[in-house]
């Protein structure tokens, strides 16, 4: 009988074990299905993000090209402004008016105007200090004491514009 008890004992726990294994298998299959669903959602989201990234890159490339065009137009405008500033300020030496931006060019024009004014003032001051009277100097009387009569007559004719 001992053999029967053993067989009966082995049969009952085997059915419980099978039920537990079946439940565990079912739980694992459900977990696997949930993981597969989650993975599919993540792959879908990755595809969406990659598409968005592609669009963003295209937009970025377009923005970079637009930025390059804007920078080129700005450089041309600054160059024209520099030429105009030089043309409108002919008294300022060309090398003084310079700059990479409109603000720098304006600052160099102001600096150039200040230099020109300082030079003008210095030249005017120098000119006032070294003023020479206009015309010939006043004539003094000629000393006729040591001259002979003939020399006096020749000097008189010369002063009147005649020939000697």
LUMLUM-127788 format. One record per atom (N, C-alpha, C, O): residue number from 1; residue in one letter; x, y, z. Coordinates in steps of 0.1 Angstrom, whole numbers. Atoms other than C-alpha are relative to their C-alpha. Layout:
% LUMLUM-127788
   nr  rest   east  north     up
  NUM     A      X      Y      Z
...
% end
This chain:
% LUMLUM-127788
   nr  rest   east  north     up
    1     X      8    -12      0
    1     X      0      0      0
    1     X      8     13      0
    1     X      4     23     -4
    2     X     -9    -12      0
    2     X     28     22      5
    2     X      3      5    -14
    2     X      5     17    -16
    3     X     -2     -4     13
    3     X     33     22    -32
    3     X    -12      8     -5
    3     X    -10     17    -13
    4     X     12     -7      5
    4     X     -3     33    -38
    4     X      0     14      6
    4     X     -4     24      0
    5     X      0    -12     -6
    5     X      1     61    -13
    5     X     10     10     -7
    5     X      8     21     -9
    6     X    -10     -8      7
    6     X     32     72    -30
    6     X     -6      5    -14
    6     X     -4     16    -18
    7     X      6     -3     13
    7     X     14     71    -64
    7     X    -10     11      2
    7     X    -11     21     -6
    8     X     11    -10     -2
    8     X    -16     90    -51
    8     X      6     13      5
    8     X      2     23      0
    9     X     -7    -12     -5
    9     X      7    115    -33
    9     X      7      7    -12
    9     X      7     19    -12
   10     X     -7     -6     11
   10     X     26    121    -65
   10     X    -10      5    -10
   10     X     -7     15    -17
   11     X     10     -5     10
   11     X     -5    125    -86
   11     X     -7     13      4
   11     X     -8     21     -5
   12     X      6    -12     -5
   12     X    -22    151    -65
   12     X      9     12     -1
   12     X      5     23     -7
   13     X     -8    -12      1
   13     X      7    174    -62
   13     X      4      3    -15
   13     X      6     15    -18
   14     X     -4     -3     13
   14     X     15    170    -99
   14     X    -11      8     -7
   14     X     -8     16    -15
   15     X     11     -8      6
   15     X    -20    184   -109
   15     X      1     14      5
   15     X     -1     23     -2
   16     X     -2    -14     -5
   16     X    -14    214    -86
   16     X     12      7     -6
   16     X     11     18     -9
   17     X    -12     -5      6
   17     X     20    218   -100
   17     X     -3      5    -15
   17     X      2     15    -19
   18     X      4     -3     14
   18     X      6    217   -135
   18     X     -8     13     -1
   18     X     -7     21    -10
   19     X      8    -11     -1
   19     X    -20    243   -126
   19     X      8     13      3
   19     X      6     23     -3
   20     X     -8    -11     -3
   20     X      6    266   -111
   20     X      9      4    -12
   20     X     11     15    -15
   21     X     -9     -3     12
   21     X     29    262   -141
   21     X     -9      6    -11
   21     X     -4     16    -18
   22     X      9     -6     10
   22     X     -1    269   -164
   22     X     -3     15      3
   22     X     -3     23     -6
   23     X      2    -14     -4
   23     X     -9    301   -144
   23     X     12      9     -2
   23     X     11     20     -7
   24     X    -12     -7      1
   24     X     27    311   -144
   24     X      3      3    -15
   24     X      7     14    -19
   25     X     -2     -1     14
   25     X     29    305   -182
   25     X     -9     10     -6
   25     X     -5     18    -14
   26     X      9    -10      5
   26     X     -2    325   -188
   26     X      4     14      4
   26     X      3     23     -4
   27     X     -5    -13     -4
   27     X     12    354   -167
   27     X     12      5     -8
   27     X     13     16    -12
   28     X    -11     -3      8
   28     X     44    353   -186
   28     X     -4      3    -14
   28     X      2     12    -21
   29     X      5     -3     13
   29     X     25    352   -219
   29     X     -6     14      0
   29     X     -4     22    -10
   30     X      6    -13     -1
   30     X      5    383   -208
   30     X     11     11      1
   30     X     10     21     -5
   31     X    -11     -9     -2
   31     X     37    400   -197
   31     X      7      2    -13
   31     X     12     13    -17
   32     X     -7      0     13
   32     X     53    391   -230
   32     X     -8      9    -10
   32     X     -2     16    -17
   33     X      9     -7      9
   33     X     23    405   -249
   33     X      1     15      3
   33     X      1     24     -6
   34     X     -1    -14     -4
   34     X     24    437   -229
   34     X     14      6     -3
   34     X     14     18     -8
   35     X    -14     -5      4
   35     X     62    441   -235
   35     X      0      2    -15
   35     X      6     12    -19
   36     X      0     -2     15
   36     X     57    435   -272
   36     X     -8     12     -4
   36     X     -4     19    -13
   37     X      8    -12      3
   37     X     29    461   -273
   37     X      8     13      4
   37     X      7     22     -4
   38     X     -8    -12     -4
   38     X     51    486   -254
   38     X     11      2     -9
   38     X     14     13    -13
   39     X    -11     -2      9
   39     X     80    479   -277
   39     X     -5      5    -13
   39     X      2     14    -19
   40     X      5     -5     13
   40     X     58    485   -308
   40     X     -3     15      2
   40     X     -1     22     -8
   41     X      3    -14     -2
   41     X     46    518   -293
   41     X     13      8      0
   41     X     13     19     -5
   42     X    -13     -7      0
   42     X     82    528   -286
   42     X      6      1    -14
   42     X     12     11    -17
   43     X     -6      0     14
   43     X     93    518   -321
   43     X     -8     10     -8
   43     X     -2     18    -17
   44     X      8    -10      8
   44     X     64    539   -335
   44     X      4     14      4
   44     X      5     23     -4
   45     X     -4    -14     -5
   45     X     74    569   -313
   45     X     14      3     -5
   45     X     17     15     -9
   46     X    -14     -2      5
   46     X    111    564   -324
   46     X     -1      5    -15
   46     X      6     14    -19
   47     X      2     -3     15
   47     X     99    565   -361
   47     X     -5     15     -1
   47     X     -1     22    -10
   48     X      5    -14      1
   48     X     79    597   -354
   48     X     11     10      4
   48     X     12     21     -3
   49     X    -11     -9     -4
   49     X    109    613   -336
   49     X     10      1    -11
   49     X     16     12    -14
   50     X    -10     -1     11
   50     X    132    604   -365
   50     X     -5      8    -11
   50     X      2     15    -18
   51     X      6     -8     11
   51     X    108    619   -390
   51     X      1     15      4
   51     X      4     23     -4
   52     X     -1    -14     -5
   52     X    106    651   -368
   52     X     14      5     -1
   52     X     17     16     -5
   53     X    -14     -4      0
   53     X    144    651   -366
   53     X      4      3    -15
   53     X     12     13    -17
   54     X     -3     -2     14
   54     X    146    648   -404
   54     X     -5     14     -5
   54     X      2     21    -12
   55     X      6    -12      3
   55     X    122    677   -408
   55     X      8     12      6
   55     X     10     22      0
   56     X     -7    -11     -7
   56     X    141    698   -382
   56     X     14      2     -7
   56     X     18     13     -8
   57     X    -13     -2      7
   57     X    174    691   -401
   57     X     -2      7    -13
   57     X      6     16    -16
   58     X      3     -7     12
   58     X    159    702   -433
   58     X     -3     15      3
   58     X      2     24     -4
   59     X      2    -13     -4
   59     X    146    733   -416
   59     X     12      7      4
   59     X     14     19      2
   60     X    -13     -6     -5
   60     X    180    739   -400
   60     X      9      3    -12
   60     X     15     14    -12
   61     X     -8     -3     12
   61     X    197    736   -434
   61     X     -6     12     -7
   61     X      2     20    -12
   62     X      6    -11      7
   62     X    172    760   -449
   62     X      3     13      8
   62     X      6     24      2
   63     X     -3    -12     -9
   63     X    177    784   -419
   63     X     15      4     -2
   63     X     18     16     -2
   64     X    -14     -4      1
   64     X    215    782   -423
   64     X      2      6    -14
   64     X     10     16    -15
   65     X     -1     -6     13
   65     X    212    790   -460
   65     X     -5     14      0
   65     X      1     23     -6
   66     X      6    -13     -1
   66     X    189    819   -453
   66     X      9      9      9
   66     X     11     21      5
   67     X     -9     -8     -8
   67     X    213    831   -426
   67     X     12      4     -8
   67     X     17     16     -6
   68     X    -12     -4      8
   68     X    242    830   -450
   68     X     -4     11    -10
   68     X      4     20    -12
   69     X      4    -11      9
   69     X    222    851   -475
   69     X     -2     13      7
   69     X      2     23      2
   70     X      2    -13     -8
   70     X    213    876   -448
   70     X     13      6      4
   70     X     15     18      3
   71     X    -13     -5     -3
   71     X    249    878   -437
   71     X      7      7    -12
   71     X     14     17    -11
   72     X     -7     -6     13
   72     X    261    884   -473
   72     X     -7     13     -3
   72     X      0     23     -7
   73     X      7    -13      3
   73     X    234    911   -478
   73     X      5     11     10
   73     X      6     22      6
   74     X     -5     -9    -10
   74     X    245    927   -445
   74     X     14      5     -3
   74     X     16     17     -2
   75     X    -13     -4      3
   75     X    281    927   -455
   75     X      1     10    -12
   75     X      8     19    -12
   76     X      1     -9     11
   76     X    272    943   -488
   76     X     -5     14      4
   76     X      0     24     -1
   77     X      6    -13     -5
   77     X    251    970   -471
   77     X     11      7      8
   77     X     12     20      7
   78     X    -10     -6     -8
   78     X    279    977   -446
   78     X     11      6     -9
   78     X     16     17     -7
   79     X    -10     -5      9
   79     X    304    980   -475
   79     X     -5     13     -7
   79     X      3     22     -9
   80     X      6    -12      6
   80     X    281   1005   -493
   80     X     -1     11      9
   80     X      2     23      6
   81     X      1    -10    -10
   81     X    276   1024   -461
   81     X     14      6      2
   81     X     15     18      4
   82     X    -14     -4     -1
   82     X    314   1026   -457
   82     X      4      9    -11
   82     X     10     20     -9
   83     X     -3     -8     12
   83     X    318   1039   -492
   83     X     -7     14      0
   83     X     -2     24     -3
   84     X      8    -13     -1
   84     X    290   1065   -486
   84     X      6      9     10
   84     X      7     21      8
   85     X     -5     -8    -11
   85     X    305   1076   -453
   85     X     13      7     -5
   85     X     16     19     -2
   86     X    -13     -6      5
   86     X    339   1082   -471
   86     X     -3     11    -10
   86     X      3     21    -10
   87     X      4    -10     10
   87     X    322   1101   -500
   87     X     -6     12      7
   87     X     -3     23      2
   88     X      7    -11     -7
   88     X    302   1123   -476
   88     X     10      8      9
   88     X      7     19     13
   89     X    -10     -7     -9
   89     X    333   1132   -455
   89     X     14      1     -7
   89     X     23     -6     -3
   90     X    -12      0      8
   90     X    360   1141   -481
   90     X     12      6      8
   90     X     23      4      5
   91     X    -11     -6     -7
   91     X    380   1161   -455
   91     X      6    -10     10
   91     X     17     -7     15
   92     X     -6     10     -9
   92     X    386   1130   -434
   92     X      8    -10     -9
   92     X      3    -15    -18
   93     X     -8     10      7
   93     X    415   1108   -447
   93     X     -7    -14     -1
   93     X    -13    -18      9
   94     X      7     12      3
   94     X    401   1076   -462
   94     X      4    -12     10
   94     X     -5    -19     14
   95     X     -5     11     -9
   95     X    422   1053   -439
   95     X     -6      1     14
   95     X     -7     -9     22
   96     X      6     -2    -13
   96     X    405   1068   -408
   96     X    -14     -6      1
   96     X    -18    -11     11
   97     X     13      5      0
   97     X    370   1058   -418
   97     X      0    -15     -3
   97     X      4    -19    -14
   98     X      0     15      2
   98     X    367   1020   -413
   98     X     -9     -6     10
   98     X    -14      0     19
   99     X      9      7    -10
   99     X    347    994   -395
   99     X     -7    -12     -6
   99     X     -8    -13    -19
  100     X      7     12      5
  100     X    329    960   -398
  100     X    -15      1      2
  100     X    -22     -6     -4
  101     X     14     -2     -2
  101     X    296    973   -386
  101     X     -3     15     -2
  101     X      6     23     -2
  102     X      4    -14      2
  102     X    276   1005   -391
  102     X      4      8     12
  102     X      8     20     11
  103     X     -3     -7    -12
  103     X    282   1015   -355
  103     X     15      3      0
  103     X     19     14      4
  104     X    -14     -2      0
  104     X    320   1011   -359
  104     X      3     11    -11
  104     X     12     19     -8
  105     X     -2    -10     10
  105     X    319   1032   -391
  105     X     -4     13      5
  105     X      3     23      3
  106     X      4    -13     -6
  106     X    299   1059   -374
  106     X     10      5     10
  106     X     13     17     10
  107     X    -10     -4    -10
  107     X    324   1060   -345
  107     X     12      5     -7
  107     X     18     14     -2
  108     X    -12     -4      6
  108     X    353   1062   -369
  108     X     -2     14     -8
  108     X      7     22     -8
  109     X      3    -13      6
  109     X    336   1091   -388
  109     X      1     11     11
  109     X      7     22      8
  110     X      0    -10    -11
  110     X    331   1110   -355
  110     X     15      2      5
  110     X     18     14      7
  111     X    -14     -1     -3
  111     X    367   1103   -346
  111     X      8      8    -10
  111     X     16     17     -7
  112     X     -6     -7     11
  112     X    378   1115   -380
  112     X     -3     15      0
  112     X      5     24     -2
  113     X      4    -14      0
  113     X    358   1147   -377
  113     X      7      7     12
  113     X     11     19     10
  114     X     -7     -6    -11
  114     X    374   1154   -343
  114     X     15      2     -4
  114     X     21     13      0
  115     X    -14     -2      4
  115     X    409   1149   -358
  115     X      1     12    -10
  115     X     10     20     -8
  116     X      0    -11     10
  116     X    401   1172   -387
  116     X     -1     14      7
  116     X      6     23      4
  117     X      2    -13     -8
  117     X    388   1199   -363
  117     X     13      4      7
  117     X     17     16      8
  118     X    -12     -3     -8
  118     X    419   1196   -341
  118     X     11      5    -10
  118     X     19     14     -6
  119     X    -10     -4     10
  119     X    442   1199   -372
  119     X     -3     14     -5
  119     X      6     23     -6
  120     X      4    -14      5
  120     X    422   1230   -385
  120     X      4     10     11
  120     X      9     21      8
  121     X     -3    -10    -11
  121     X    425   1247   -351
  121     X     15      2      1
  121     X     19     13      3
  122     X    -14     -2     -1
  122     X    462   1240   -349
  122     X      6      8    -11
  122     X     15     16     -9
  123     X     -5     -8     11
  123     X    468   1254   -384
  123     X     -4     14      1
  123     X      3     23     -2
  124     X      4    -14     -2
  124     X    447   1285   -377
  124     X      8      7     10
  124     X     11     19      9
  125     X     -8     -6    -11
  125     X    466   1291   -345
  125     X     14      3     -5
  125     X     19     14     -3
  126     X    -14     -2      6
  126     X    499   1287   -363
  126     X      0     11    -10
  126     X      9     19    -10
  127     X      1    -11     10
  127     X    487   1310   -391
  127     X     -1     14      7
  127     X      5     23      2
  128     X      1    -13     -7
  128     X    477   1337   -367
  128     X     13      5      7
  128     X     16     16      7
  129     X    -12     -4     -7
  129     X    510   1336   -348
  129     X     11      4    -10
  129     X     19     12     -7
  130     X    -10     -3     10
  130     X    531   1338   -380
  130     X     -6      9    -11
  130     X     -3      7    -23
  131     X      6     -9     10
  131     X    511   1366   -397
  131     X     10      9     -6
  131     X     17     16      1
  132     X     -9     -9      8
  132     X    530   1385   -424
  132     X     -9     10     -6
  132     X    -19      7    -12
  133     X      8    -11      6
  133     X    517   1419   -434
  133     X      0     -1    -16
  133     X     10     -5    -22
  134     X      1      1     15
  134     X    504   1420   -470
  134     X      7     12     -6
  134     X      8     23      0
  135     X     -6    -11      7
  135     X    522   1441   -496
  135     X     15      2      3
  135     X     20     -5     11
  136     X    -14     -3     -2
  136     X    557   1456   -498
  136     X      2      8     12
  136     X     -7     15     17
  137     X     -3     -8    -12
  137     X    574   1470   -468
  137     X      0     15     -3
  137     X      3     18    -15
  138     X     -1    -15      2
  138     X    573   1508   -464
  138     X     14      4     -3
  138     X     24     -2      2
  139     X    -13     -5      5
  139     X    601   1526   -481
  139     X      6     11      9
  139     X     -1     20     13
  140     X     -6    -11     -7
  140     X    625   1546   -462
  140     X      7     10    -10
  140     X      8      7    -22
  141     X     -7     -9      9
  141     X    643   1576   -476
  141     X     14     -5     -3
  141     X     21    -11      5
  142     X    -13      5      5
  142     X    674   1569   -496
  142     X     10     10      4
  142     X      8     23      3
  143     X    -11     -9     -4
  143     X    706   1583   -483
  143     X      8      4    -13
  143     X     14     -4    -19
  144     X     -6     -5     13
  144     X    719   1605   -512
  144     X     14      7      3
  144     X     20     12     -6
  145     X    -12     -7     -3
  145     X    750   1619   -494
  145     X     12     -5     -7
  145     X     20      4    -11
  146     X    -12      5      6
  146     X    776   1597   -509
  146     X     -1     -1    -15
  146     X      9     -6    -21
  147     X      2      2     15
  147     X    762   1599   -545
  147     X      5     13     -7
  147     X      4     24     -2
  148     X     -4    -12      9
  148     X    776   1621   -573
  148     X    -13      5     -6
  148     X    -24     -1     -5
  149     X     11     -6      7
  149     X    753   1643   -593
  149     X     -6     -9    -10
  149     X    -18    -11    -12
  150     X      4      9     10
  150     X    752   1619   -621
  150     X     -8    -12      6
  150     X    -18    -16      1
  151     X      6     11     -7
  151     X    742   1590   -597
  151     X    -14      4      5
  151     X    -23     -3      5
  152     X     13     -5     -5
  152     X    715   1612   -582
  152     X    -10      1    -11
  152     X    -22     -3     -9
  153     X      9     -1     12
  153     X    700   1619   -617
  153     X     -4    -14     -4
  153     X    -16    -16     -7
  154     X      4     13      4
  154     X    701   1582   -626
  154     X    -10     -7     10
  154     X    -19    -14      6
  155     X      9      6    -11
  155     X    684   1572   -593
  155     X    -14      7     -2
  155     X    -24     -1      0
  156     X     13     -7      1
  156     X    656   1598   -599
  156     X     -7     -5    -12
  156     X    -19     -8    -12
  157     X      7      6     12
  157     X    650   1585   -635
  157     X     -5    -14      3
  157     X    -15    -18     -2
  158     X      4     14     -3
  158     X    649   1549   -622
  158     X    -12      0      8
  158     X    -21     -9      6
  159     X     12      0     -8
  159     X    623   1558   -596
  159     X    -12      4     -7
  159     X    -23     -1     -4
  160     X     11     -4      8
  160     X    601   1574   -622
  160     X     -4    -10    -10
  160     X    -14     -9    -17
  161     X      3     10     10
  161     X    602   1543   -643
  161     X      6      2    -13
  161     X      3     -5    -23
  162     X     -7     -2     13
  162     X    625   1555   -670
  162     X     12     -9     -1
  162     X     14    -17      8
  163     X    -11      9      3
  163     X    655   1537   -685
  163     X     13      7      5
  163     X     13     20      5
  164     X    -12     -6     -4
  164     X    689   1543   -672
  164     X     11      0    -10
  164     X     22      5     -8
% end
